[in-house]
Amino acid sequence: MIPYLDLHKINKPYDAAFLEATQNFLNSGRYILGEKLSDFERDFAHFCETKHSIGVGNGLDALVLIFKAYILKGDLKEGDEILVSANTYIACILAIQNAGLKPILVDTNLDTYNLSIENIKKATTQYTKGILMVHLYGQITDADEIVTFSKEMGLILVEDAAQAHGAISHKKRAGNIGNAAGFSFYPGKNLGALGDAGAITTNDSALAEIIRALRNYGSEMKYYNLYKGINSRLDDIQAAFLSIKLKDLDFDNDKRRGIAKRYLKEIVNPKVKLPFYDGSENHVFHVFTLRLEDRENFQLFMLKNGIQTLIHYPVAPHKQEAMSEFHHLIFPVSEQIHNQIVSIPLHPMLTNEEIAKIIEVVNSY
Ligand SMILES: *Cc1c(COP(=O)(O)O)cnc(C)c1O
C-alpha cells in the first residue's frame, strides 16, 4: 500500500537531530517566547527574504492576526470587504470573518485553481479593501499583475502561503509578494512541525510590531496590554524542529518538482486532466491534483491497486453547513473543481518504484 502521505517516513531522517534539539530544550528550561523561537523567526525571515517573521500557533491564527493588525493600524476597518477565492480551504474565509471583515468569494480559474487577475478585476468594487491571495496546492499565479493592481487600487494584499513555503515567483518567495503573508506548519505541509504551528512574514515594521503584541495578549511589556490580543505563540520546541527542517526545504521542494515533472510527462490517460504548471519555481507541489469526471470510481480503482488518494477539498466553503450565509451563491468553476479533483501521492520520500507504480496504475485506469 502506498499511503497518500507518510509523515513517519518524512520525519525519520531527523530523529537524531530532533532528539538533540529536545535535550537542549529540556536543559534550557525556557519553553515559550525563548531563544529557539527568535532563532527560527530570524531563519524564516531570512529564507523568505522579508524583514520580519513572527511565529504563531497555527495557520488560521496567522491570517486572523494579520487582518486584526491591519484594523488596529488603521489600514482596514471592521466590515471592509476582502476578495478571496471560492476554491480554497475554509480557514481563509474564517480568518477574514474572525477579524471582523467581510469575505467576498470570487470564482476561480479552471486551469490554475487560483484567482486570476481577470477574476479579481471583475470582482473589485468601491467597497473592496483587500485581497487574500491563496497559493493553492503550492502554486503562485499572476503575482506581478495582482501586486500591480493592488498597488494601483490601494488594496491590502495578503498571501495565504500555507501550501507554498519556498515557492518563487519573479525572484520573490511566497511570503514576500503581498503586504503580509500567513504560513501554516501543520505536520503535512511542505515545512511541517510535529504539532500545530504557524508564522507571519511582512516587510511592514509597524504591522509586525502590532502582530507581535497581538499574539501575546496584546502585550509588548509583560502585564501591560496595548490591545485586546489572543494567545497564539509558536512553541519553542516546534520552532527548534522547524529550524532543523528549514535547511532542507529547497532540496525537498526540488524533489517534489522532479516527481511532478515525471507525472506530467508520463501520465498519459485521456480520462485524466493534469494540473497546469509552467515549469518554473513558482510551484512547490504541496499537492498534485488530477481532475476526472468519475473520481469516485478512480479512487476505488487506485485503492484496489494499493494507492491511497485524497480530495482537496470535497466540499467548497460556500457549500459548508457552517457557512449558510453563502448557500445562495453559485460558483460554477469552483464547484466543478470540488466535484472532480483528486490528489495522488507526492512527497519527497516517495521511491522511484512507487512513482513508477503510481504512473502505471493511473495510466491503466
Ligand atoms: C493548512 C492551511 C491553512 C490553515 O493552517 P492551520 O495551521 O491548519 O490552521 C490555511 N490555509 C490553507 C490554504 C491551508 O492549506
The ligand as a Tripos MOL2 file, in Angstrom:
@<TRIPOS>MOLECULE
LIG
   15    15     1     0     0
SMALL
NO_CHARGES

@<TRIPOS>ATOM
      1 C1         -3.3480   24.4060    6.2140 C.3       1 LIG1
      2 C2         -3.9690   25.6150    5.6520 C.ar      1 LIG1
      3 C3         -4.4210   26.6580    6.4760 C.ar      1 LIG1
      4 C4         -4.5570   26.5570    7.9560 C.3       1 LIG1
      5 O1         -3.4530   26.1540    8.6600 O.3       1 LIG1
      6 P1         -3.6170   25.5230   10.1390 P.3       1 LIG1
      7 O2         -2.2170   25.5410   10.6400 O.co2     1 LIG1
      8 O3         -4.1770   24.1610    9.9780 O.co2     1 LIG1
      9 O4         -4.5050   26.4220   10.9120 O.co2     1 LIG1
     10 C5         -4.8650   27.8110    5.8730 C.ar      1 LIG1
     11 N1         -4.9070   27.9370    4.5330 N.ar      1 LIG1
     12 C6         -4.5040   26.9400    3.7130 C.ar      1 LIG1
     13 C7         -4.5500   27.1540    2.2400 C.3       1 LIG1
     14 C8         -4.0470   25.7430    4.2390 C.ar      1 LIG1
     15 O5         -3.6690   24.7560    3.4210 O.3       1 LIG1
@<TRIPOS>BOND
     1     1     2 1
     2     2     3 ar
     3     2    14 ar
     4     3     4 1
     5     3    10 ar
     6     4     5 1
     7     5     6 1
     8     6     7 2
     9     6     8 1
    10     6     9 1
    11    10    11 ar
    12    11    12 ar
    13    12    13 1
    14    12    14 ar
    15    14    15 1
@<TRIPOS>SUBSTRUCTURE
     1 LIG1         1 GROUP 0 **** ****
